[in-house]
Amino acid sequence: MVAEGNIDLLRLKRDHLASSIIKALTKQNKNYTNDLSRSTEQYSSTPSACQSAQKGCPKQWAGPLSPESNDGQDGSIARRLYISHFLSTWNSRVFEFGTVLYLAAIYPGTLLPMSVYAFTRGFSAIIFAPAVGQYIDRGNRLQVVRFSIVVQRLVVAASCIILYILTIRVPIGKGGKASMLILLAFLACIEKLCSIMNMVSVEKDWVVVVCQNDQIALRALNAQMRRIDLLCKLLGPLFIALIDGVSTESAIIVNFAMNVAFVATEYFAIARVYYKVPALQQPKKKQITESLEAELLQTPKDRLMHNWSHVQQIIKKSASDFRMYFHHRAFLPSIAGALLYLTVLNFAGQMVTYLLSAGYTATQIGIARTLSVAFEVLATWVAPWVMSKIGPVRAGLWLSSWQVIMLVAGIVVFLVFYDDSPVISASGLVGGTILSRVGLRGFDLCAQLIVQEDVEADARGAFSSVEAAWQNAFELVSYASTIIFFRPKQFRWPALISVIAVATASSAYTICVRLRRGHLVHIDVVTRLLKSRKGKQRERDRVIERITSSSDV
């Protein structure tokens, strides 16, 4: 009787809890509906995408994230989004390049420690990226982004402390030094996962929601966000390299201070964007209250089984996400973009170490890197212009072809002078890499737009996380190549592998274009052009024949 009374009491509590949840959800839904209606009235007064296109969009676009918006509230949304993205990207770029310099100072004359560090960082992304995607799809948008910001900043701060200890040569012995490197690699894994979480959430989900299926606005916003990323990539490494040139210890201290100082600004800026755009507050999936009730009625023994079942569900969901990715319409452009991460030709740790061994100075490398990023920034204007003329699918084909041609030219010069003149050989590789960046970033923008348009809203987190896993897998292969060929004299093999990977990516995208358009070249146009040329050639031959016969007479 007592047991039956307890069961009745539990059922009563369950019913009361369920009714409370339903009332709360109903109230929240009413509030959201009112906010959404007010938001609709607010944005109905803004120019439509078609009107903006007639006036020369994207410059005239006045959506909620446009800096040109006349509305003060909309302008504040744009500023806060760009401030948050700038701070996040700036700190990531400074720490990413700074770590290369710090490890090079701690372990001079070898690529191995830096490659192992980067290899471990990329491997963690492959294993746990699907779980990150599931968290993004199920979690509250603001909570996900805030979690990524805070944890990433804490991890970077801890890494700076460890790097400082290693730099000042504290007598901890070989075992202690190896343990510190292992701890650094572990923290790098967490930092990488938080970086993926922030990137996927903001660039793949928030941006699409705010633009509300407006392709012109989406192109403009993608280009603006990428410009911020590339400017940080240009100025951040240059900034930390100048400080590192004076003192590595000072560079680590500055890196730590910036990372801690701006976390609050970044934290609250993104929150204001969330609260000012009601569409971001709408959940991506319906919440299931029955699962909550079932968990409340579980005994401690059942919870253990539930946790094991939850782990199995995560594994099954990850496998399901990979299957969805492979069968998705956007698979080929996505995997082509991911393949571009299999490269050492990017002025990162491996290439910088090789250039130093080939005779380049740190200043010369800084200038070359600056030119490289300048071409990448140029691509953020070139790619939208080309897309507006011929569409994103064909633009991606043109830009990927440009990248392949420039890299092939650079690798030919590199291999021809490899043994006789290391400086000329390295300069050929540097020149080809710099010129290829227009194609790289332009193609990246085209592929990103195609993926954003093709992937469904409730699958963006899963798809983008699997995509990030493949990006890190290919990046992992690039680091494995320098672990195997870790001597600077063996750099020709990682460089050759990189060019082959880029050519493979271009081939995969070419197949995508062929499947989508049914052809790569307009055969009828080419035929008419050839016929017209043949006709002109015959006319020239007849004229020459008449002139010749007249001369004979």
C-alpha positions as CSV (number, residue, x, y, z in Angstrom):
1,M,0.0,0.0,0.0
2,V,2.8,2.4,0.8
3,A,4.5,1.6,-2.5
4,E,1.2,2.3,-4.4
5,G,0.9,5.6,-2.4
6,N,4.4,6.6,-3.5
7,I,3.6,5.8,-7.1
8,D,0.4,7.8,-7.0
9,L,2.4,10.7,-5.4
10,L,5.0,10.5,-8.2
11,R,2.2,10.5,-10.9
12,L,0.6,13.5,-9.3
13,K,3.9,15.4,-9.2
14,R,4.6,14.3,-12.8
15,D,1.2,15.6,-14.0
16,H,1.7,18.9,-12.1
17,L,5.1,19.3,-13.6
18,A,3.9,18.6,-17.1
19,S,1.1,21.1,-16.8
20,S,3.5,23.7,-15.5
21,I,5.8,23.1,-18.5
22,I,3.0,23.4,-21.0
23,K,1.8,26.7,-19.4
24,A,5.3,28.1,-19.5
25,L,5.8,27.1,-23.1
26,T,2.4,28.5,-24.1
27,K,3.2,31.8,-22.4
28,Q,6.6,31.9,-24.1
29,N,5.1,31.2,-27.4
30,K,2.6,34.1,-27.0
31,N,5.5,36.4,-26.1
32,Y,7.5,35.2,-29.1
33,T,4.6,35.7,-31.4
34,N,4.1,39.3,-30.3
35,D,7.8,40.0,-30.6
36,L,7.9,38.4,-34.1
37,S,4.9,40.5,-35.2
38,R,6.6,43.7,-34.0
39,S,9.8,42.6,-35.8
40,T,7.9,41.9,-39.0
41,E,6.4,45.4,-38.9
42,Q,9.8,46.9,-38.3
43,Y,11.5,45.1,-41.2
44,S,8.6,45.4,-43.6
45,S,9.6,49.1,-44.0
46,T,13.1,48.1,-45.2
47,P,13.8,47.7,-48.9
48,S,13.3,44.3,-50.4
49,A,16.1,42.2,-51.9
50,C,14.8,42.9,-55.4
51,Q,14.7,46.6,-54.8
52,S,18.1,46.6,-53.3
53,A,19.4,44.6,-56.3
54,Q,18.1,47.2,-58.7
55,K,19.9,49.9,-56.7
56,G,23.2,48.0,-56.8
57,C,23.0,45.7,-53.8
58,P,24.8,44.7,-51.6
59,K,25.9,48.2,-51.0
60,Q,22.3,49.5,-50.7
61,W,21.1,46.6,-48.6
62,A,19.6,47.8,-45.4
63,G,18.9,44.7,-43.5
64,P,19.3,44.2,-39.8
65,L,23.1,43.6,-40.0
66,S,23.9,46.2,-42.7
67,P,26.2,49.1,-41.6
68,E,24.4,51.3,-44.1
69,S,21.1,50.9,-42.3
70,N,19.4,54.1,-41.5
71,D,17.8,52.7,-38.3
72,G,19.9,53.3,-35.2
73,Q,18.9,50.0,-33.7
74,D,19.8,48.0,-36.8
75,G,23.2,49.8,-36.9
76,S,23.9,48.8,-33.3
77,I,23.1,45.2,-34.2
78,A,25.7,45.3,-37.0
79,R,28.3,46.9,-34.9
80,R,27.9,44.4,-32.1
81,L,28.0,41.4,-34.4
82,Y,31.2,42.7,-36.1
83,I,32.8,43.6,-32.8
84,S,32.2,40.2,-31.4
85,H,33.4,38.5,-34.6
86,F,36.4,40.7,-34.7
87,L,37.5,40.0,-31.1
88,S,36.9,36.3,-31.5
89,T,38.9,36.1,-34.7
90,W,41.6,38.5,-33.5
91,N,42.4,36.5,-30.4
92,S,42.3,33.2,-32.3
93,R,44.6,34.4,-35.1
94,V,47.1,36.0,-32.6
95,F,47.2,32.8,-30.5
96,E,47.4,30.5,-33.5
97,F,50.4,32.2,-35.1
98,G,51.9,33.1,-31.8
99,T,52.0,29.5,-30.8
100,V,54.1,28.7,-33.9
101,L,56.6,31.4,-32.8
102,Y,56.7,30.3,-29.2
103,L,57.2,26.6,-30.0
104,A,59.9,27.5,-32.6
105,A,61.7,29.4,-29.9
106,I,61.3,26.6,-27.3
107,Y,62.2,23.8,-29.8
108,P,64.6,25.4,-32.4
109,G,65.7,23.5,-35.6
110,T,62.9,21.0,-35.8
111,L,59.3,20.7,-37.1
112,L,58.4,17.8,-34.9
113,P,57.0,19.4,-31.7
114,M,54.9,21.9,-33.6
115,S,53.6,19.2,-36.0
116,V,52.7,16.9,-33.1
117,Y,50.9,19.7,-31.3
118,A,48.9,20.6,-34.4
119,F,48.3,16.9,-35.2
120,T,46.8,16.3,-31.8
121,R,44.7,19.5,-32.1
122,G,43.3,18.4,-35.5
123,F,42.7,14.8,-34.4
124,S,40.4,15.9,-31.5
125,A,38.3,17.9,-34.0
126,I,37.8,14.8,-36.1
127,I,36.7,12.7,-33.2
128,F,34.5,15.2,-31.4
129,A,33.2,17.6,-34.1
130,P,30.0,15.6,-34.6
131,A,29.2,15.8,-30.9
132,V,29.8,19.6,-31.1
133,G,27.3,19.7,-34.0
134,Q,24.7,17.9,-32.0
135,Y,25.1,20.3,-29.1
136,I,24.7,23.3,-31.5
137,D,21.5,21.8,-33.1
138,R,19.9,21.0,-29.7
139,G,21.2,23.9,-27.5
140,N,20.1,27.4,-27.1
141,R,21.9,29.6,-29.6
142,L,23.1,32.2,-27.0
143,Q,24.2,29.6,-24.5
144,V,26.2,27.7,-27.1
145,V,28.1,30.8,-28.3
146,R,28.7,32.1,-24.7
147,F,30.1,28.7,-23.7
148,S,32.5,28.6,-26.6
149,I,33.7,32.1,-25.8
150,V,34.4,31.7,-22.1
151,V,35.9,28.2,-22.3
152,Q,38.1,29.1,-25.3
153,R,39.5,32.2,-23.5
154,L,40.2,30.2,-20.3
155,V,42.1,27.6,-22.2
156,V,44.2,30.1,-24.1
157,A,45.1,31.9,-20.9
158,A,46.2,28.6,-19.3
159,S,48.2,27.8,-22.5
160,C,50.0,31.1,-22.3
161,I,51.0,30.4,-18.7
162,I,52.5,27.1,-19.7
163,L,54.3,28.6,-22.7
164,Y,55.8,31.3,-20.6
165,I,57.1,28.7,-18.1
166,L,58.8,26.8,-21.0
167,T,60.1,30.0,-22.6
168,I,61.9,31.3,-19.4
169,R,63.7,27.9,-19.1
170,V,62.4,26.9,-15.7
171,P,64.5,23.8,-14.7
172,I,61.8,21.1,-14.9
173,G,63.9,18.5,-16.6
174,K,63.1,16.6,-19.9
175,G,60.2,14.7,-18.3
176,G,58.6,17.9,-17.1
177,K,59.1,19.6,-20.5
178,A,57.5,16.6,-22.2
179,S,54.6,16.7,-19.7
180,M,54.1,20.4,-20.4
181,L,54.0,19.8,-24.2
182,I,51.4,17.0,-23.6
183,L,49.3,19.4,-21.5
184,L,49.6,22.1,-24.1
185,A,48.3,19.6,-26.7
186,F,45.4,18.7,-24.5
187,L,44.4,22.4,-24.0
188,A,44.8,22.9,-27.8
189,C,42.2,20.2,-28.4
190,I,39.7,22.0,-26.2
191,E,40.5,25.3,-27.8
192,K,40.0,23.9,-31.3
193,L,36.6,22.4,-30.4
194,C,35.4,25.7,-28.9
195,S,36.7,27.5,-32.1
196,I,34.6,25.1,-34.2
197,M,31.6,25.6,-32.0
198,N,31.8,29.4,-32.3
199,M,32.5,29.4,-36.1
200,V,29.7,27.0,-36.9
201,S,27.2,28.7,-34.7
202,V,27.8,32.3,-35.9
203,E,28.9,31.8,-39.6
204,K,26.7,28.9,-40.5
205,D,23.6,29.4,-38.4
206,W,23.2,33.0,-37.0
207,V,24.1,34.7,-40.3
208,V,21.6,32.6,-42.3
209,V,18.8,33.2,-39.8
210,V,19.3,37.0,-39.7
211,C,19.4,37.3,-43.5
212,Q,16.1,35.4,-43.8
213,N,16.8,33.6,-47.1
214,D,17.8,36.8,-48.8
215,Q,20.7,35.6,-51.1
216,I,22.0,39.1,-51.9
217,A,22.1,40.0,-48.2
218,L,23.7,36.7,-47.4
219,R,26.5,37.3,-50.0
220,A,27.2,40.8,-48.6
221,L,27.3,39.6,-45.0
222,N,29.5,36.6,-45.8
223,A,31.9,38.9,-47.6
224,Q,32.0,41.3,-44.7
225,M,32.6,38.6,-42.1
226,R,35.3,37.1,-44.3
227,R,37.0,40.6,-44.6
228,I,37.1,40.8,-40.8
229,D,38.6,37.4,-40.7
230,L,41.2,38.1,-43.3
231,L,42.2,41.5,-41.8
232,C,42.7,39.8,-38.4
233,K,44.7,37.1,-40.2
234,L,46.8,39.9,-41.7
235,L,47.3,42.2,-38.8
236,G,47.1,39.8,-35.9
237,P,50.2,37.6,-36.8
238,L,52.1,40.7,-37.9
239,F,51.3,42.4,-34.5
240,I,52.5,39.4,-32.4
241,A,55.5,38.8,-34.7
242,L,56.7,42.3,-34.1
243,I,56.5,41.9,-30.4
244,D,58.1,38.4,-30.6
245,G,61.0,39.9,-32.6
246,V,61.8,42.0,-29.5
247,S,61.0,39.4,-26.8
248,T,59.2,36.1,-26.9
249,E,58.3,36.4,-23.2
250,S,56.7,39.9,-23.9
251,A,54.7,38.4,-26.8
252,I,53.3,35.7,-24.5
253,I,52.4,38.3,-21.8
254,V,50.6,40.5,-24.4
255,N,48.8,37.5,-25.8
256,F,47.6,36.6,-22.4
257,A,46.5,40.1,-21.5
258,M,44.5,40.7,-24.7
259,N,42.8,37.3,-24.3
260,V,41.6,38.1,-20.8
261,A,40.8,41.8,-21.3
262,F,38.3,41.5,-24.2
263,V,36.4,38.4,-23.1
264,A,33.6,40.5,-21.4
265,T,33.2,42.8,-24.4
266,E,32.9,39.8,-26.8
267,Y,30.6,38.0,-24.3
268,F,28.0,40.8,-24.0
269,A,28.2,42.0,-27.6
270,I,27.0,38.8,-29.0
271,A,24.2,38.6,-26.4
272,R,22.9,42.0,-27.5
273,V,22.6,40.7,-31.1
274,Y,20.7,37.7,-29.8
275,Y,18.1,39.7,-27.9
276,K,17.6,42.3,-30.7
277,V,16.9,39.7,-33.4
278,P,13.8,37.7,-32.4
279,A,14.3,35.1,-35.0
280,L,17.5,33.9,-33.2
281,Q,15.5,33.2,-30.1
282,Q,13.2,30.7,-31.9
283,P,14.2,27.1,-31.1
284,K,15.4,25.0,-34.0
285,K,13.6,21.9,-32.8
286,K,10.6,21.2,-30.6
287,Q,11.3,20.3,-27.1
288,I,10.0,16.9,-26.0
289,T,8.6,17.0,-22.5
290,E,8.0,13.3,-22.2
291,S,11.7,12.6,-22.1
292,L,12.0,15.0,-19.1
293,E,9.2,13.2,-17.3
294,A,10.8,9.8,-17.9
295,E,14.1,11.0,-16.4
296,L,12.3,12.3,-13.3
297,L,10.8,8.9,-12.7
298,Q,14.1,7.0,-13.1
299,T,15.8,5.2,-10.2
300,P,19.6,5.5,-9.7
301,K,20.1,2.1,-11.4
302,D,18.1,3.2,-14.3
303,R,20.2,6.3,-14.7
304,L,23.3,4.3,-15.2
305,M,21.6,2.4,-18.0
306,H,20.3,5.7,-19.4
307,N,23.7,7.2,-19.5
308,W,25.1,4.2,-21.4
309,S,22.1,4.4,-23.7
310,H,22.8,8.1,-24.2
311,V,26.4,7.3,-25.3
312,Q,25.1,4.8,-27.8
313,Q,22.7,7.3,-29.1
314,I,25.5,9.8,-29.6
315,I,27.5,7.2,-31.6
316,K,24.5,6.3,-33.7
317,K,23.7,10.0,-34.3
318,S,27.3,10.7,-35.3
319,A,27.2,7.8,-37.8
320,S,23.8,9.1,-39.1
321,D,25.3,12.6,-39.5
322,F,28.2,11.3,-41.6
323,R,25.7,9.3,-43.8
324,M,23.6,12.5,-44.2
325,Y,26.7,14.4,-45.2
326,F,27.8,11.9,-47.8
327,H,24.3,11.8,-49.4
328,H,23.6,15.5,-49.3
329,R,23.3,17.6,-52.4
330,A,26.0,20.0,-51.0
331,F,28.5,17.2,-50.4
332,L,30.8,17.8,-53.4
333,P,31.3,21.6,-52.9
334,S,31.8,21.0,-49.2
335,I,34.3,18.2,-49.5
336,A,36.2,20.2,-52.2
337,G,36.5,23.1,-49.7
338,A,37.6,20.7,-47.0
339,L,40.3,19.2,-49.2
340,L,42.0,22.6,-49.5
341,Y,43.0,22.2,-45.8
342,L,45.5,19.5,-46.9
343,T,48.2,22.0,-47.6
344,V,51.5,23.3,-46.2
345,L,51.5,26.2,-48.6
346,N,49.8,28.7,-46.4
347,F,52.5,30.7,-44.5
348,A,51.7,28.7,-41.3
349,G,54.2,26.8,-39.1
350,Q,55.5,24.3,-41.6
351,M,56.1,26.7,-44.4
352,V,57.5,29.4,-42.1
353,T,60.0,27.0,-40.7
354,Y,61.1,25.9,-44.2
355,L,61.5,29.5,-45.4
356,L,63.7,30.3,-42.4
357,S,65.9,27.4,-43.2
358,A,66.0,28.4,-46.9
359,G,67.5,31.8,-46.1
360,Y,64.5,34.0,-45.6
361,T,64.5,36.4,-42.7
362,A,61.5,36.9,-40.4
363,T,60.9,40.4,-41.9
364,Q,60.8,38.9,-45.4
365,I,58.4,36.2,-44.3
366,G,56.2,38.9,-42.7
367,I,56.1,40.9,-45.9
368,A,55.2,37.8,-47.9
369,R,52.5,36.9,-45.5
370,T,51.1,40.4,-45.7
371,L,51.0,40.2,-49.5
372,S,49.3,36.9,-49.2
373,V,46.6,38.1,-47.0
374,A,46.2,41.3,-49.1
375,F,45.3,39.0,-52.0
376,E,42.9,37.1,-49.8
377,V,41.2,40.4,-48.8
378,L,41.0,41.3,-52.5
379,A,39.2,38.0,-53.1
380,T,36.3,39.2,-50.9
381,W,35.5,41.8,-53.5
382,V,36.4,39.8,-56.6
383,A,34.3,36.8,-55.7
384,P,31.0,38.6,-55.0
385,W,31.5,40.6,-58.3
386,V,32.1,37.4,-60.3
387,M,29.2,35.7,-58.6
388,S,26.9,38.6,-59.5
389,K,27.9,38.1,-63.2
390,I,27.9,34.3,-63.7
391,G,26.5,32.9,-60.4
392,P,28.2,31.1,-57.5
393,V,28.5,27.7,-59.2
394,R,30.4,28.9,-62.3
395,A,32.3,31.4,-60.3
396,G,33.6,28.7,-58.0
397,L,34.9,26.7,-61.0
398,W,36.7,29.7,-62.4
399,L,38.3,30.6,-59.1
400,S,39.4,27.1,-58.2
401,S,41.0,26.8,-61.7
402,W,42.9,30.0,-61.0
403,Q,44.2,28.6,-57.7
404,V,45.4,25.3,-59.4
405,I,47.2,27.2,-62.2
406,M,49.1,29.5,-59.9
407,L,50.2,26.7,-57.6
408,V,51.3,24.5,-60.4
409,A,53.4,27.4,-61.8
410,G,55.0,27.9,-58.3
411,I,55.7,24.2,-57.7
412,V,57.5,23.9,-61.1
413,V,59.9,26.8,-60.3
414,F,60.3,25.4,-56.8
415,L,61.3,21.9,-58.0
416,V,63.5,23.1,-60.9
417,F,65.7,25.3,-58.6
418,Y,65.4,23.1,-55.5
419,D,69.0,21.8,-55.4
420,D,70.9,24.6,-57.1
421,S,69.3,27.8,-55.6
422,P,67.2,27.4,-52.4
423,V,66.3,31.1,-52.3
424,I,65.0,31.2,-55.9
425,S,63.3,27.9,-55.4
426,A,61.5,29.1,-52.2
427,S,60.6,32.4,-53.9
428,G,58.9,30.6,-56.7
429,L,56.8,28.7,-54.2
430,V,56.1,32.0,-52.3
431,G,55.0,33.7,-55.5
432,G,52.7,30.9,-56.6
433,T,51.2,30.7,-53.1
434,I,50.5,34.4,-52.9
435,L,48.8,34.6,-56.3
436,S,46.7,31.5,-55.6
437,R,45.1,33.1,-52.6
438,V,42.6,35.0,-54.7
439,G,41.3,31.7,-56.1
440,L,41.4,30.1,-52.7
441,R,39.3,32.6,-50.8
442,G,37.1,33.3,-53.7
443,F,36.3,29.7,-54.1
444,D,35.8,29.4,-50.4
445,L,33.1,32.1,-50.5
446,C,31.4,30.4,-53.4
447,A,31.3,27.0,-51.7
448,Q,30.1,28.5,-48.4
449,L,27.2,30.3,-50.2
450,I,26.2,27.0,-51.9
451,V,26.3,25.1,-48.7
452,Q,24.3,27.8,-46.8
453,E,21.6,27.7,-49.5
454,D,21.4,24.0,-49.8
455,V,21.5,22.8,-46.2
456,E,18.3,22.7,-44.2
457,A,18.0,24.8,-41.0
458,D,17.7,21.9,-38.5
459,A,20.7,20.2,-40.1
460,R,23.2,23.1,-40.3
461,G,25.0,22.2,-37.1
462,A,25.3,18.5,-38.0
463,F,26.4,19.1,-41.6
464,S,28.8,21.9,-40.7
465,S,30.4,19.9,-37.9
466,V,31.0,16.9,-40.1
467,E,32.4,19.3,-42.7
468,A,34.7,20.8,-40.0
469,A,35.7,17.2,-39.1
470,W,36.8,16.6,-42.6
471,Q,38.6,19.9,-42.7
472,N,40.6,18.9,-39.7
473,A,41.2,15.4,-41.0
474,F,42.8,16.8,-44.1
475,E,44.7,19.4,-42.1
476,L,45.8,16.4,-39.9
477,V,47.3,14.7,-43.0
478,S,49.2,17.9,-43.8
479,Y,50.8,17.8,-40.4
480,A,51.4,14.1,-40.7
481,S,53.4,14.8,-43.9
482,T,55.7,17.1,-42.0
483,I,56.0,14.6,-39.1
484,I,57.2,12.0,-41.7
485,F,59.3,14.5,-43.7
486,F,60.3,16.7,-40.7
487,R,63.6,17.9,-42.1
488,P,63.5,21.2,-44.0
489,K,65.4,19.6,-46.9
490,Q,62.5,17.2,-47.4
491,F,59.9,19.9,-47.7
492,R,59.5,19.2,-51.5
493,W,57.3,16.2,-50.7
494,P,54.7,17.9,-48.4
495,A,54.6,20.8,-51.0
496,L,53.9,18.3,-53.8
497,I,51.2,16.6,-51.8
498,S,49.6,19.9,-51.2
499,V,49.4,20.8,-54.9
500,I,47.9,17.4,-55.7
501,A,45.3,17.9,-53.0
502,V,44.3,21.3,-54.4
503,A,44.0,19.8,-57.9
504,T,41.8,17.0,-56.5
505,A,39.6,19.5,-54.8
506,S,39.2,21.4,-58.1
507,S,38.3,18.1,-59.9
508,A,35.7,17.3,-57.3
509,Y,34.1,20.7,-57.7
510,T,34.2,20.3,-61.5
511,I,32.2,17.1,-61.2
512,C,29.7,19.0,-59.0
513,V,29.3,21.7,-61.7
514,R,28.9,19.1,-64.4
515,L,26.1,17.3,-62.3
516,R,24.3,20.6,-61.5
517,R,24.5,22.3,-64.9
518,G,24.7,19.3,-67.2
519,H,27.8,20.8,-68.9
520,L,31.0,22.6,-68.2
521,V,31.1,24.6,-71.4
522,H,28.4,26.0,-73.7
523,I,29.0,23.7,-76.7
524,D,26.7,25.7,-79.0
525,V,28.5,29.0,-78.2
526,V,31.9,27.4,-78.8
527,T,30.7,25.8,-82.1
528,R,29.4,29.2,-83.3
529,L,32.7,30.8,-82.3
530,L,34.8,28.2,-84.1
531,K,32.6,28.5,-87.2
532,S,32.9,32.3,-87.2
533,R,36.7,32.0,-86.9
534,K,36.8,29.4,-89.7
535,G,34.8,31.7,-91.9
536,K,37.1,34.6,-91.2
537,Q,40.1,32.5,-91.9
538,R,38.6,31.4,-95.3
539,E,37.9,35.1,-96.1
540,R,41.5,36.0,-95.3
541,D,42.8,33.2,-97.5
542,R,40.7,34.4,-100.4
543,V,42.0,38.0,-100.0
544,I,45.6,36.8,-99.8
545,E,45.0,34.6,-102.9
546,R,43.6,37.6,-104.8
547,I,46.5,39.8,-103.8
548,T,49.0,37.1,-104.8
549,S,47.4,36.6,-108.2
550,S,47.3,40.4,-108.8
551,S,51.0,40.6,-108.0
552,D,51.8,37.8,-110.5
553,V,49.9,39.6,-113.2
